[in-house]
Amino acid sequence: MKRILITTTALIGLAGTASAQDKVLNVLDWGGAYGASHAVAFNKPFEEQTGIKVIVADADNPATPIKAMVEAGNVTADVASVEHADAIRMCDEGLLERIDPAMLAKGAGGEDAMDDFIEGTIGECFVATDVFATVLAYDESRYPDAKPDKLSDFFDLATFPGKRGMRKGAKVNLEMALLADGVAPADVYATLGTPEGVDRAFAKLDTIKDQIVWWDAGSQPPQLLADGEVVMTIAYNGRIFNAAVEENKPFKIVWDGQVYEFEGWVIPKGAPNLENAKQYVAWTTAPEPLARAAEQISYGPPRKSSQPLVGMFKDGKTEMAPNLPTTEANLTNALSTDVEFWVDRDGELNERFNAWLAN
């Protein structure tokens, strides 16, 4: 919370110094490698093409200061990067401007934006900028012969003995348990919406419960693998990619059964530079900028026509396509997170999860 307050104050200060300028845009972002990818793919070329100065401030979760700004009637951010679930919640609460899909750029082949974006990546107040995934990952050096190649292998202690890493929480774990138990992606949430389906998911988790090492932060799974505390783990795809490519770790991703989610832009209600904000959202979510972003960080573009435009990673030698959640081959048996389901069921399912964990 302390960092959020600091960065929000910084944003207010920056906005104050730029208030006299006609061509300015205040963006609230996440910082780190993610924010750096936006600087290269979005902000610098947008400034060069439009003459609009992009002023960026970072927050641990930009949704928190956005809510505070709007409710206080002191909005200084024009655009913010948030998770899809937060966008839906804030839109429902009237904290965000509506975004007309007609303002978005056409696809690389001239197709309408609504036909080009992956289903679910455009909302009433939200336009996705990337797709990230929770995946199965393992240390290849531990498997000289047969290697895990499907999600069900995570639950196969006989063929692949050893400790497993999982995030401590119901979300994603329950979906993956059902996928590994043979439930088709299209049926996962219908199944999980029944008492029998919930029981089935926990029964599957029971089969490996005594072998699970629980983690809380996204930085932990690669470290668990590196330290040999687990032989395979559920992890965020970007963390495993960075460890493998930039740190040369022998880690591999199994894309079967990946559960993917979206992040993207929202415009706070009362944004001081509303027209600039709309221009920025439309410009940065065109096919080419989204492809450039996917070359900086291993999150897939939410547009279908962006995918073929993605080239090499910023190291100049790693082809990005095989490392993205949105590559067609990686979408086999993939599941898109149902945000609305978790908005409705998060409390009760986590209560059940915590009770299960304690037994």
Secondary structure, 3 states (H helix, E strand, C coil): CHHHHHHHHHHHHHHHHHCCCCCEEEEEECCHHHHHHHHHHHHHHHHHHHCCEEEEEECCCCHHHHHHHHHHCCCCCCEEEEEHHHHHHHHHCCCECCCCHHHCCCCCCCCCHHHHECCCCECCCCEEEEEEEEEEEEEHHHCCCCCCCCHHHHHCCCCCCCCEEEECCCCCHHHHHHHHCCCCHHHHHHHHCCHHHHHHHHHHHHCCHHHEEEECCCCHHHHHHHCCCCCEEEEEHHHHHHHHHCCCCCEEEEEEEEEEEEEEEECECCCCCHHHHHHHHHHHCCHHHHHHHHCCCCCECCEHHHHHHCCECCCCCCECHHHCCCCHHHHCCCEECCHHHHHHHHHHHHHHHHHHHHC
